[in-house]
């Protein structure tokens, strides 16, 4: 899975680097600016669980540090022309982590499924250029479950705090992004036990810009 993802990321990066210079969005005249430009972004990549050894339901469990089936969708819109570098929007992130019992019997294995729903704001530097570094913060809710009667009792939930830095290379209608994200997600299940679903890693993304500039 990681090898396939790495190849996909490499192909996407090469495609982004191949965007022609003429695809750069020209700086619009002030009277022509349409500030509420909407972007829809699909992303995937390599996320690593922060704490891969946890004690749950009286047993020790080891988690595969690399998540599988990582997927995210983000929607955002730019603010008015007085603050064009800022965007507001929302993002959902989904990932799975395989876990195994490392103490006690019988041996047991399963998956932890995590979903984060976050409100998000970013600031784009050099927004009038095709090459746009950015940084952002997010806040919302995170849910984890194992769906197998494993160590997580019921649906674990808690607040999520997101930080992200990245760069976007864009044409008029399409953008390619590479970003580093860190998500703090310390959750509580139905038995009041703590599960740490915090993760961090590299994501690559494809953005589609809708509406008029």
PyMOL CGO cylinders between C-alpha atoms (Angstrom):
from pymol import cmd
from pymol.cgo import CYLINDER

trace = [
    CYLINDER, 0.00, 0.00, 0.00, 2.76, 2.44, 0.94, 0.3, 1, 1, 1, 1, 1, 1,
    CYLINDER, 2.76, 2.44, 0.94, 4.69, 1.62, -2.24, 0.3, 1, 1, 1, 1, 1, 1,
    CYLINDER, 4.69, 1.62, -2.24, 1.62, 2.19, -4.39, 0.3, 1, 1, 1, 1, 1, 1,
    CYLINDER, 1.62, 2.19, -4.39, 0.92, 5.45, -2.58, 0.3, 1, 1, 1, 1, 1, 1,
    CYLINDER, 0.92, 5.45, -2.58, 4.50, 6.62, -3.04, 0.3, 1, 1, 1, 1, 1, 1,
    CYLINDER, 4.50, 6.62, -3.04, 4.32, 5.99, -6.77, 0.3, 1, 1, 1, 1, 1, 1,
    CYLINDER, 4.32, 5.99, -6.77, 1.03, 7.85, -7.00, 0.3, 1, 1, 1, 1, 1, 1,
    CYLINDER, 1.03, 7.85, -7.00, 2.49, 10.79, -5.07, 0.3, 1, 1, 1, 1, 1, 1,
    CYLINDER, 2.49, 10.79, -5.07, 5.53, 10.86, -7.38, 0.3, 1, 1, 1, 1, 1, 1,
    CYLINDER, 5.53, 10.86, -7.38, 3.37, 10.89, -10.50, 0.3, 1, 1, 1, 1, 1, 1,
    CYLINDER, 3.37, 10.89, -10.50, 1.20, 13.66, -9.09, 0.3, 1, 1, 1, 1, 1, 1,
    CYLINDER, 1.20, 13.66, -9.09, 4.22, 15.77, -8.21, 0.3, 1, 1, 1, 1, 1, 1,
    CYLINDER, 4.22, 15.77, -8.21, 5.66, 15.37, -11.71, 0.3, 1, 1, 1, 1, 1, 1,
    CYLINDER, 5.66, 15.37, -11.71, 2.33, 16.37, -13.20, 0.3, 1, 1, 1, 1, 1, 1,
    CYLINDER, 2.33, 16.37, -13.20, 2.27, 19.47, -11.01, 0.3, 1, 1, 1, 1, 1, 1,
    CYLINDER, 2.27, 19.47, -11.01, 5.78, 20.45, -12.03, 0.3, 1, 1, 1, 1, 1, 1,
    CYLINDER, 5.78, 20.45, -12.03, 4.72, 20.12, -15.66, 0.3, 1, 1, 1, 1, 1, 1,
    CYLINDER, 4.72, 20.12, -15.66, 2.05, 22.80, -15.42, 0.3, 1, 1, 1, 1, 1, 1,
    CYLINDER, 2.05, 22.80, -15.42, 2.86, 25.29, -18.17, 0.3, 1, 1, 1, 1, 1, 1,
    CYLINDER, 2.86, 25.29, -18.17, 3.90, 28.78, -17.22, 0.3, 1, 1, 1, 1, 1, 1,
    CYLINDER, 3.90, 28.78, -17.22, 1.07, 30.18, -19.29, 0.3, 1, 1, 1, 1, 1, 1,
    CYLINDER, 1.07, 30.18, -19.29, -1.32, 28.37, -16.95, 0.3, 1, 1, 1, 1, 1, 1,
    CYLINDER, -1.32, 28.37, -16.95, -0.46, 30.84, -14.20, 0.3, 1, 1, 1, 1, 1, 1,
    CYLINDER, -0.46, 30.84, -14.20, -3.46, 32.89, -13.19, 0.3, 1, 1, 1, 1, 1, 1,
    CYLINDER, -3.46, 32.89, -13.19, -2.80, 36.52, -14.13, 0.3, 1, 1, 1, 1, 1, 1,
    CYLINDER, -2.80, 36.52, -14.13, -3.35, 39.14, -11.48, 0.3, 1, 1, 1, 1, 1, 1,
    CYLINDER, -3.35, 39.14, -11.48, -6.88, 40.42, -12.17, 0.3, 1, 1, 1, 1, 1, 1,
    CYLINDER, -6.88, 40.42, -12.17, -7.78, 44.06, -12.34, 0.3, 1, 1, 1, 1, 1, 1,
    CYLINDER, -7.78, 44.06, -12.34, -9.24, 45.29, -9.09, 0.3, 1, 1, 1, 1, 1, 1,
    CYLINDER, -9.24, 45.29, -9.09, -12.67, 45.95, -10.59, 0.3, 1, 1, 1, 1, 1, 1,
    CYLINDER, -12.67, 45.95, -10.59, -12.79, 42.40, -12.02, 0.3, 1, 1, 1, 1, 1, 1,
    CYLINDER, -12.79, 42.40, -12.02, -12.03, 40.54, -8.78, 0.3, 1, 1, 1, 1, 1, 1,
    CYLINDER, -12.03, 40.54, -8.78, -14.62, 37.95, -7.74, 0.3, 1, 1, 1, 1, 1, 1,
    CYLINDER, -14.62, 37.95, -7.74, -13.44, 37.23, -4.16, 0.3, 1, 1, 1, 1, 1, 1,
    CYLINDER, -13.44, 37.23, -4.16, -15.48, 34.11, -3.34, 0.3, 1, 1, 1, 1, 1, 1,
    CYLINDER, -15.48, 34.11, -3.34, -13.54, 31.65, -5.47, 0.3, 1, 1, 1, 1, 1, 1,
    CYLINDER, -13.54, 31.65, -5.47, -14.31, 28.10, -4.29, 0.3, 1, 1, 1, 1, 1, 1,
    CYLINDER, -14.31, 28.10, -4.29, -11.79, 25.22, -4.32, 0.3, 1, 1, 1, 1, 1, 1,
    CYLINDER, -11.79, 25.22, -4.32, -12.60, 21.52, -3.91, 0.3, 1, 1, 1, 1, 1, 1,
    CYLINDER, -12.60, 21.52, -3.91, -9.57, 19.38, -2.98, 0.3, 1, 1, 1, 1, 1, 1,
    CYLINDER, -9.57, 19.38, -2.98, -9.03, 15.60, -2.86, 0.3, 1, 1, 1, 1, 1, 1,
    CYLINDER, -9.03, 15.60, -2.86, -6.00, 14.31, -0.99, 0.3, 1, 1, 1, 1, 1, 1,
    CYLINDER, -6.00, 14.31, -0.99, -4.16, 11.20, 0.15, 0.3, 1, 1, 1, 1, 1, 1,
    CYLINDER, -4.16, 11.20, 0.15, -0.70, 10.33, 1.41, 0.3, 1, 1, 1, 1, 1, 1,
    CYLINDER, -0.70, 10.33, 1.41, 1.32, 8.80, 4.23, 0.3, 1, 1, 1, 1, 1, 1,
    CYLINDER, 1.32, 8.80, 4.23, 0.10, 9.44, 7.80, 0.3, 1, 1, 1, 1, 1, 1,
    CYLINDER, 0.10, 9.44, 7.80, 1.94, 8.12, 10.87, 0.3, 1, 1, 1, 1, 1, 1,
    CYLINDER, 1.94, 8.12, 10.87, 0.27, 7.43, 14.21, 0.3, 1, 1, 1, 1, 1, 1,
    CYLINDER, 0.27, 7.43, 14.21, 1.94, 9.45, 16.98, 0.3, 1, 1, 1, 1, 1, 1,
    CYLINDER, 1.94, 9.45, 16.98, 1.59, 6.77, 19.70, 0.3, 1, 1, 1, 1, 1, 1,
    CYLINDER, 1.59, 6.77, 19.70, 1.85, 3.23, 18.32, 0.3, 1, 1, 1, 1, 1, 1,
    CYLINDER, 1.85, 3.23, 18.32, 1.86, 1.44, 21.71, 0.3, 1, 1, 1, 1, 1, 1,
    CYLINDER, 1.86, 1.44, 21.71, -1.21, 1.87, 23.93, 0.3, 1, 1, 1, 1, 1, 1,
    CYLINDER, -1.21, 1.87, 23.93, -2.88, 0.08, 26.83, 0.3, 1, 1, 1, 1, 1, 1,
    CYLINDER, -2.88, 0.08, 26.83, -6.59, -0.46, 26.17, 0.3, 1, 1, 1, 1, 1, 1,
    CYLINDER, -6.59, -0.46, 26.17, -9.12, -2.63, 28.01, 0.3, 1, 1, 1, 1, 1, 1,
    CYLINDER, -9.12, -2.63, 28.01, -6.42, -4.02, 30.30, 0.3, 1, 1, 1, 1, 1, 1,
    CYLINDER, -6.42, -4.02, 30.30, -4.09, -5.23, 27.51, 0.3, 1, 1, 1, 1, 1, 1,
    CYLINDER, -4.09, -5.23, 27.51, -1.16, -3.79, 25.63, 0.3, 1, 1, 1, 1, 1, 1,
    CYLINDER, -1.16, -3.79, 25.63, -1.73, -3.11, 21.93, 0.3, 1, 1, 1, 1, 1, 1,
    CYLINDER, -1.73, -3.11, 21.93, 0.74, -2.32, 19.17, 0.3, 1, 1, 1, 1, 1, 1,
    CYLINDER, 0.74, -2.32, 19.17, -0.45, -0.23, 16.22, 0.3, 1, 1, 1, 1, 1, 1,
    CYLINDER, -0.45, -0.23, 16.22, 1.12, -0.16, 12.78, 0.3, 1, 1, 1, 1, 1, 1,
    CYLINDER, 1.12, -0.16, 12.78, 2.56, 3.32, 12.70, 0.3, 1, 1, 1, 1, 1, 1,
    CYLINDER, 2.56, 3.32, 12.70, 1.68, 3.95, 9.03, 0.3, 1, 1, 1, 1, 1, 1,
    CYLINDER, 1.68, 3.95, 9.03, -2.03, 4.39, 8.36, 0.3, 1, 1, 1, 1, 1, 1,
    CYLINDER, -2.03, 4.39, 8.36, -3.76, 2.72, 5.43, 0.3, 1, 1, 1, 1, 1, 1,
    CYLINDER, -3.76, 2.72, 5.43, -6.59, 3.93, 3.18, 0.3, 1, 1, 1, 1, 1, 1,
    CYLINDER, -6.59, 3.93, 3.18, -5.85, 7.58, 3.86, 0.3, 1, 1, 1, 1, 1, 1,
    CYLINDER, -5.85, 7.58, 3.86, -8.28, 9.94, 2.18, 0.3, 1, 1, 1, 1, 1, 1,
    CYLINDER, -8.28, 9.94, 2.18, -9.39, 13.53, 2.63, 0.3, 1, 1, 1, 1, 1, 1,
    CYLINDER, -9.39, 13.53, 2.63, -11.79, 16.05, 1.07, 0.3, 1, 1, 1, 1, 1, 1,
    CYLINDER, -11.79, 16.05, 1.07, -11.51, 19.79, 1.64, 0.3, 1, 1, 1, 1, 1, 1,
    CYLINDER, -11.51, 19.79, 1.64, -13.69, 22.67, 0.51, 0.3, 1, 1, 1, 1, 1, 1,
    CYLINDER, -13.69, 22.67, 0.51, -12.67, 26.29, 0.94, 0.3, 1, 1, 1, 1, 1, 1,
    CYLINDER, -12.67, 26.29, 0.94, -13.43, 29.78, -0.27, 0.3, 1, 1, 1, 1, 1, 1,
    CYLINDER, -13.43, 29.78, -0.27, -11.30, 32.92, -0.29, 0.3, 1, 1, 1, 1, 1, 1,
    CYLINDER, -11.30, 32.92, -0.29, -12.35, 35.93, 1.75, 0.3, 1, 1, 1, 1, 1, 1,
    CYLINDER, -12.35, 35.93, 1.75, -13.07, 39.40, 0.37, 0.3, 1, 1, 1, 1, 1, 1,
    CYLINDER, -13.07, 39.40, 0.37, -10.47, 41.23, -1.68, 0.3, 1, 1, 1, 1, 1, 1,
    CYLINDER, -10.47, 41.23, -1.68, -9.21, 43.07, 1.44, 0.3, 1, 1, 1, 1, 1, 1,
    CYLINDER, -9.21, 43.07, 1.44, -8.05, 39.68, 2.79, 0.3, 1, 1, 1, 1, 1, 1,
    CYLINDER, -8.05, 39.68, 2.79, -7.55, 37.62, -0.35, 0.3, 1, 1, 1, 1, 1, 1,
    CYLINDER, -7.55, 37.62, -0.35, -4.74, 35.58, 1.16, 0.3, 1, 1, 1, 1, 1, 1,
    CYLINDER, -4.74, 35.58, 1.16, -7.10, 34.02, 3.72, 0.3, 1, 1, 1, 1, 1, 1,
    CYLINDER, -7.10, 34.02, 3.72, -9.50, 31.16, 3.13, 0.3, 1, 1, 1, 1, 1, 1,
    CYLINDER, -9.50, 31.16, 3.13, -12.12, 29.48, 5.30, 0.3, 1, 1, 1, 1, 1, 1,
    CYLINDER, -12.12, 29.48, 5.30, -13.69, 26.08, 4.82, 0.3, 1, 1, 1, 1, 1, 1,
    CYLINDER, -13.69, 26.08, 4.82, -13.97, 22.55, 6.11, 0.3, 1, 1, 1, 1, 1, 1,
    CYLINDER, -13.97, 22.55, 6.11, -12.19, 19.23, 5.77, 0.3, 1, 1, 1, 1, 1, 1,
    CYLINDER, -12.19, 19.23, 5.77, -12.88, 15.60, 6.49, 0.3, 1, 1, 1, 1, 1, 1,
    CYLINDER, -12.88, 15.60, 6.49, -10.00, 13.13, 6.89, 0.3, 1, 1, 1, 1, 1, 1,
    CYLINDER, -10.00, 13.13, 6.89, -10.29, 9.34, 7.04, 0.3, 1, 1, 1, 1, 1, 1,
    CYLINDER, -10.29, 9.34, 7.04, -7.58, 6.79, 7.90, 0.3, 1, 1, 1, 1, 1, 1,
    CYLINDER, -7.58, 6.79, 7.90, -7.17, 3.30, 9.33, 0.3, 1, 1, 1, 1, 1, 1,
    CYLINDER, -7.17, 3.30, 9.33, -4.52, 1.80, 11.63, 0.3, 1, 1, 1, 1, 1, 1,
    CYLINDER, -4.52, 1.80, 11.63, -3.98, -1.95, 12.05, 0.3, 1, 1, 1, 1, 1, 1,
    CYLINDER, -3.98, -1.95, 12.05, -3.42, -3.05, 15.68, 0.3, 1, 1, 1, 1, 1, 1,
    CYLINDER, -3.42, -3.05, 15.68, -2.39, -6.29, 17.43, 0.3, 1, 1, 1, 1, 1, 1,
    CYLINDER, -2.39, -6.29, 17.43, -2.46, -7.44, 21.04, 0.3, 1, 1, 1, 1, 1, 1,
    CYLINDER, -2.46, -7.44, 21.04, 1.08, -7.55, 22.46, 0.3, 1, 1, 1, 1, 1, 1,
    CYLINDER, 1.08, -7.55, 22.46, 0.18, -8.91, 25.92, 0.3, 1, 1, 1, 1, 1, 1,
    CYLINDER, 0.18, -8.91, 25.92, -2.26, -11.51, 27.13, 0.3, 1, 1, 1, 1, 1, 1,
    CYLINDER, -2.26, -11.51, 27.13, -4.10, -14.21, 25.22, 0.3, 1, 1, 1, 1, 1, 1,
    CYLINDER, -4.10, -14.21, 25.22, -5.62, -15.04, 22.87, 0.3, 1, 1, 1, 1, 1, 1,
    CYLINDER, -5.62, -15.04, 22.87, -3.80, -13.09, 20.12, 0.3, 1, 1, 1, 1, 1, 1,
    CYLINDER, -3.80, -13.09, 20.12, -6.04, -10.54, 18.48, 0.3, 1, 1, 1, 1, 1, 1,
    CYLINDER, -6.04, -10.54, 18.48, -5.80, -8.22, 15.50, 0.3, 1, 1, 1, 1, 1, 1,
    CYLINDER, -5.80, -8.22, 15.50, -8.06, -5.53, 14.08, 0.3, 1, 1, 1, 1, 1, 1,
    CYLINDER, -8.06, -5.53, 14.08, -8.28, -2.05, 12.59, 0.3, 1, 1, 1, 1, 1, 1,
    CYLINDER, -8.28, -2.05, 12.59, -8.96, 1.31, 14.15, 0.3, 1, 1, 1, 1, 1, 1,
    CYLINDER, -8.96, 1.31, 14.15, -11.06, 3.49, 11.84, 0.3, 1, 1, 1, 1, 1, 1,
    CYLINDER, -11.06, 3.49, 11.84, -10.68, 7.23, 12.37, 0.3, 1, 1, 1, 1, 1, 1,
    CYLINDER, -10.68, 7.23, 12.37, -12.67, 10.12, 10.89, 0.3, 1, 1, 1, 1, 1, 1,
    CYLINDER, -12.67, 10.12, 10.89, -12.02, 13.80, 11.54, 0.3, 1, 1, 1, 1, 1, 1,
    CYLINDER, -12.02, 13.80, 11.54, -14.44, 16.62, 10.70, 0.3, 1, 1, 1, 1, 1, 1,
    CYLINDER, -14.44, 16.62, 10.70, -12.73, 19.99, 10.91, 0.3, 1, 1, 1, 1, 1, 1,
    CYLINDER, -12.73, 19.99, 10.91, -13.38, 23.66, 10.30, 0.3, 1, 1, 1, 1, 1, 1,
    CYLINDER, -13.38, 23.66, 10.30, -10.25, 25.14, 8.76, 0.3, 1, 1, 1, 1, 1, 1,
    CYLINDER, -10.25, 25.14, 8.76, -8.62, 28.44, 7.84, 0.3, 1, 1, 1, 1, 1, 1,
    CYLINDER, -8.62, 28.44, 7.84, -5.48, 28.98, 5.77, 0.3, 1, 1, 1, 1, 1, 1,
    CYLINDER, -5.48, 28.98, 5.77, -3.34, 31.87, 4.61, 0.3, 1, 1, 1, 1, 1, 1,
    CYLINDER, -3.34, 31.87, 4.61, -1.78, 31.76, 1.12, 0.3, 1, 1, 1, 1, 1, 1,
    CYLINDER, -1.78, 31.76, 1.12, 1.43, 33.66, 0.53, 0.3, 1, 1, 1, 1, 1, 1,
    CYLINDER, 1.43, 33.66, 0.53, 2.12, 35.01, -2.97, 0.3, 1, 1, 1, 1, 1, 1,
    CYLINDER, 2.12, 35.01, -2.97, -1.51, 34.41, -3.90, 0.3, 1, 1, 1, 1, 1, 1,
    CYLINDER, -1.51, 34.41, -3.90, -1.12, 36.32, -7.18, 0.3, 1, 1, 1, 1, 1, 1,
    CYLINDER, -1.12, 36.32, -7.18, 1.47, 33.76, -8.38, 0.3, 1, 1, 1, 1, 1, 1,
    CYLINDER, 1.47, 33.76, -8.38, 1.19, 30.15, -9.53, 0.3, 1, 1, 1, 1, 1, 1,
    CYLINDER, 1.19, 30.15, -9.53, 3.57, 28.97, -6.74, 0.3, 1, 1, 1, 1, 1, 1,
    CYLINDER, 3.57, 28.97, -6.74, 1.75, 29.57, -3.42, 0.3, 1, 1, 1, 1, 1, 1,
    CYLINDER, 1.75, 29.57, -3.42, 3.08, 28.50, 0.00, 0.3, 1, 1, 1, 1, 1, 1,
    CYLINDER, 3.08, 28.50, 0.00, 0.43, 28.36, 2.72, 0.3, 1, 1, 1, 1, 1, 1,
    CYLINDER, 0.43, 28.36, 2.72, -0.15, 27.63, 6.41, 0.3, 1, 1, 1, 1, 1, 1,
    CYLINDER, -0.15, 27.63, 6.41, -3.34, 26.85, 8.28, 0.3, 1, 1, 1, 1, 1, 1,
    CYLINDER, -3.34, 26.85, 8.28, -5.12, 25.72, 11.42, 0.3, 1, 1, 1, 1, 1, 1,
    CYLINDER, -5.12, 25.72, 11.42, -8.18, 23.60, 11.99, 0.3, 1, 1, 1, 1, 1, 1,
    CYLINDER, -8.18, 23.60, 11.99, -10.49, 22.55, 14.82, 0.3, 1, 1, 1, 1, 1, 1,
    CYLINDER, -10.49, 22.55, 14.82, -13.30, 20.02, 15.04, 0.3, 1, 1, 1, 1, 1, 1,
    CYLINDER, -13.30, 20.02, 15.04, -14.39, 16.55, 16.13, 0.3, 1, 1, 1, 1, 1, 1,
    CYLINDER, -14.39, 16.55, 16.13, -12.65, 13.19, 15.70, 0.3, 1, 1, 1, 1, 1, 1,
    CYLINDER, -12.65, 13.19, 15.70, -14.20, 9.72, 16.01, 0.3, 1, 1, 1, 1, 1, 1,
    CYLINDER, -14.20, 9.72, 16.01, -12.54, 6.27, 16.19, 0.3, 1, 1, 1, 1, 1, 1,
    CYLINDER, -12.54, 6.27, 16.19, -13.94, 2.74, 16.37, 0.3, 1, 1, 1, 1, 1, 1,
    CYLINDER, -13.94, 2.74, 16.37, -12.70, -0.80, 15.71, 0.3, 1, 1, 1, 1, 1, 1,
    CYLINDER, -12.70, -0.80, 15.71, -16.07, -2.32, 14.65, 0.3, 1, 1, 1, 1, 1, 1,
    CYLINDER, -16.07, -2.32, 14.65, -14.93, -5.71, 15.94, 0.3, 1, 1, 1, 1, 1, 1,
    CYLINDER, -14.93, -5.71, 15.94, -15.65, -5.89, 19.67, 0.3, 1, 1, 1, 1, 1, 1,
    CYLINDER, -15.65, -5.89, 19.67, -11.96, -5.13, 20.23, 0.3, 1, 1, 1, 1, 1, 1,
    CYLINDER, -11.96, -5.13, 20.23, -10.33, -2.89, 22.81, 0.3, 1, 1, 1, 1, 1, 1,
    CYLINDER, -10.33, -2.89, 22.81, -12.24, 0.30, 21.89, 0.3, 1, 1, 1, 1, 1, 1,
    CYLINDER, -12.24, 0.30, 21.89, -15.61, 0.30, 23.66, 0.3, 1, 1, 1, 1, 1, 1,
    CYLINDER, -15.61, 0.30, 23.66, -18.24, 1.96, 21.54, 0.3, 1, 1, 1, 1, 1, 1,
    CYLINDER, -18.24, 1.96, 21.54, -17.43, 5.06, 19.52, 0.3, 1, 1, 1, 1, 1, 1,
    CYLINDER, -17.43, 5.06, 19.52, -14.44, 6.99, 20.90, 0.3, 1, 1, 1, 1, 1, 1,
    CYLINDER, -14.44, 6.99, 20.90, -14.64, 10.72, 20.30, 0.3, 1, 1, 1, 1, 1, 1,
    CYLINDER, -14.64, 10.72, 20.30, -12.99, 14.00, 21.18, 0.3, 1, 1, 1, 1, 1, 1,
    CYLINDER, -12.99, 14.00, 21.18, -11.73, 17.31, 19.88, 0.3, 1, 1, 1, 1, 1, 1,
    CYLINDER, -11.73, 17.31, 19.88, -9.24, 17.50, 17.04, 0.3, 1, 1, 1, 1, 1, 1,
    CYLINDER, -9.24, 17.50, 17.04, -6.63, 20.22, 16.50, 0.3, 1, 1, 1, 1, 1, 1,
    CYLINDER, -6.63, 20.22, 16.50, -4.97, 20.50, 13.11, 0.3, 1, 1, 1, 1, 1, 1,
    CYLINDER, -4.97, 20.50, 13.11, -1.89, 22.36, 11.88, 0.3, 1, 1, 1, 1, 1, 1,
    CYLINDER, -1.89, 22.36, 11.88, -0.77, 22.35, 8.25, 0.3, 1, 1, 1, 1, 1, 1,
    CYLINDER, -0.77, 22.35, 8.25, 1.95, 23.89, 6.09, 0.3, 1, 1, 1, 1, 1, 1,
    CYLINDER, 1.95, 23.89, 6.09, 2.29, 23.30, 2.38, 0.3, 1, 1, 1, 1, 1, 1,
    CYLINDER, 2.29, 23.30, 2.38, 2.71, 24.62, -1.12, 0.3, 1, 1, 1, 1, 1, 1,
    CYLINDER, 2.71, 24.62, -1.12, 0.34, 24.83, -4.04, 0.3, 1, 1, 1, 1, 1, 1,
    CYLINDER, 0.34, 24.83, -4.04, 1.22, 24.98, -7.71, 0.3, 1, 1, 1, 1, 1, 1,
    CYLINDER, 1.22, 24.98, -7.71, -1.81, 26.04, -9.69, 0.3, 1, 1, 1, 1, 1, 1,
    CYLINDER, -1.81, 26.04, -9.69, -3.18, 26.97, -13.05, 0.3, 1, 1, 1, 1, 1, 1,
    CYLINDER, -3.18, 26.97, -13.05, -6.45, 28.76, -13.66, 0.3, 1, 1, 1, 1, 1, 1,
    CYLINDER, -6.45, 28.76, -13.66, -8.66, 25.78, -12.84, 0.3, 1, 1, 1, 1, 1, 1,
    CYLINDER, -8.66, 25.78, -12.84, -6.42, 23.06, -11.32, 0.3, 1, 1, 1, 1, 1, 1,
    CYLINDER, -6.42, 23.06, -11.32, -3.92, 23.05, -8.47, 0.3, 1, 1, 1, 1, 1, 1,
    CYLINDER, -3.92, 23.05, -8.47, -1.43, 20.49, -7.14, 0.3, 1, 1, 1, 1, 1, 1,
    CYLINDER, -1.43, 20.49, -7.14, -0.57, 20.57, -3.44, 0.3, 1, 1, 1, 1, 1, 1,
    CYLINDER, -0.57, 20.57, -3.44, 1.97, 18.99, -1.14, 0.3, 1, 1, 1, 1, 1, 1,
    CYLINDER, 1.97, 18.99, -1.14, 1.43, 19.55, 2.58, 0.3, 1, 1, 1, 1, 1, 1,
    CYLINDER, 1.43, 19.55, 2.58, 2.58, 18.43, 5.99, 0.3, 1, 1, 1, 1, 1, 1,
    CYLINDER, 2.58, 18.43, 5.99, -0.21, 18.03, 8.53, 0.3, 1, 1, 1, 1, 1, 1,
    CYLINDER, -0.21, 18.03, 8.53, -0.31, 17.23, 12.24, 0.3, 1, 1, 1, 1, 1, 1,
    CYLINDER, -0.31, 17.23, 12.24, -3.58, 16.23, 13.91, 0.3, 1, 1, 1, 1, 1, 1,
    CYLINDER, -3.58, 16.23, 13.91, -3.91, 16.01, 17.69, 0.3, 1, 1, 1, 1, 1, 1,
    CYLINDER, -3.91, 16.01, 17.69, -6.79, 13.66, 18.52, 0.3, 1, 1, 1, 1, 1, 1,
    CYLINDER, -6.79, 13.66, 18.52, -6.95, 12.27, 22.07, 0.3, 1, 1, 1, 1, 1, 1,
    CYLINDER, -6.95, 12.27, 22.07, -10.28, 10.52, 22.38, 0.3, 1, 1, 1, 1, 1, 1,
    CYLINDER, -10.28, 10.52, 22.38, -12.46, 8.94, 25.06, 0.3, 1, 1, 1, 1, 1, 1,
    CYLINDER, -12.46, 8.94, 25.06, -14.57, 5.81, 24.48, 0.3, 1, 1, 1, 1, 1, 1,
    CYLINDER, -14.57, 5.81, 24.48, -17.76, 4.61, 26.21, 0.3, 1, 1, 1, 1, 1, 1,
    CYLINDER, -17.76, 4.61, 26.21, -15.74, 3.14, 29.11, 0.3, 1, 1, 1, 1, 1, 1,
    CYLINDER, -15.74, 3.14, 29.11, -13.94, 6.46, 29.67, 0.3, 1, 1, 1, 1, 1, 1,
    CYLINDER, -13.94, 6.46, 29.67, -10.62, 5.00, 28.52, 0.3, 1, 1, 1, 1, 1, 1,
    CYLINDER, -10.62, 5.00, 28.52, -8.26, 7.17, 26.49, 0.3, 1, 1, 1, 1, 1, 1,
    CYLINDER, -8.26, 7.17, 26.49, -7.34, 6.39, 22.87, 0.3, 1, 1, 1, 1, 1, 1,
    CYLINDER, -7.34, 6.39, 22.87, -4.70, 8.44, 21.09, 0.3, 1, 1, 1, 1, 1, 1,
    CYLINDER, -4.70, 8.44, 21.09, -5.54, 8.69, 17.38, 0.3, 1, 1, 1, 1, 1, 1,
    CYLINDER, -5.54, 8.69, 17.38, -3.14, 11.61, 16.79, 0.3, 1, 1, 1, 1, 1, 1,
    CYLINDER, -3.14, 11.61, 16.79, -1.30, 11.45, 13.48, 0.3, 1, 1, 1, 1, 1, 1,
    CYLINDER, -1.30, 11.45, 13.48, 1.03, 13.43, 11.25, 0.3, 1, 1, 1, 1, 1, 1,
    CYLINDER, 1.03, 13.43, 11.25, 2.49, 13.08, 7.79, 0.3, 1, 1, 1, 1, 1, 1,
    CYLINDER, 2.49, 13.08, 7.79, 2.68, 14.17, 4.18, 0.3, 1, 1, 1, 1, 1, 1,
    CYLINDER, 2.68, 14.17, 4.18, -0.33, 14.53, 1.90, 0.3, 1, 1, 1, 1, 1, 1,
    CYLINDER, -0.33, 14.53, 1.90, -0.53, 15.26, -1.81, 0.3, 1, 1, 1, 1, 1, 1,
    CYLINDER, -0.53, 15.26, -1.81, -3.66, 16.74, -3.29, 0.3, 1, 1, 1, 1, 1, 1,
    CYLINDER, -3.66, 16.74, -3.29, -5.50, 17.75, -6.44, 0.3, 1, 1, 1, 1, 1, 1,
    CYLINDER, -5.50, 17.75, -6.44, -7.63, 20.90, -6.31, 0.3, 1, 1, 1, 1, 1, 1,
    CYLINDER, -7.63, 20.90, -6.31, -10.37, 22.10, -8.65, 0.3, 1, 1, 1, 1, 1, 1,
    CYLINDER, -10.37, 22.10, -8.65, -11.23, 25.82, -8.70, 0.3, 1, 1, 1, 1, 1, 1,
    CYLINDER, -11.23, 25.82, -8.70, -14.87, 26.63, -9.37, 0.3, 1, 1, 1, 1, 1, 1,
    CYLINDER, -14.87, 26.63, -9.37, -16.65, 29.85, -10.23, 0.3, 1, 1, 1, 1, 1, 1,
    CYLINDER, -16.65, 29.85, -10.23, -15.16, 33.08, -11.56, 0.3, 1, 1, 1, 1, 1, 1,
    CYLINDER, -15.16, 33.08, -11.56, -12.00, 34.76, -10.35, 0.3, 1, 1, 1, 1, 1, 1,
]
cmd.load_cgo(trace, "trace")
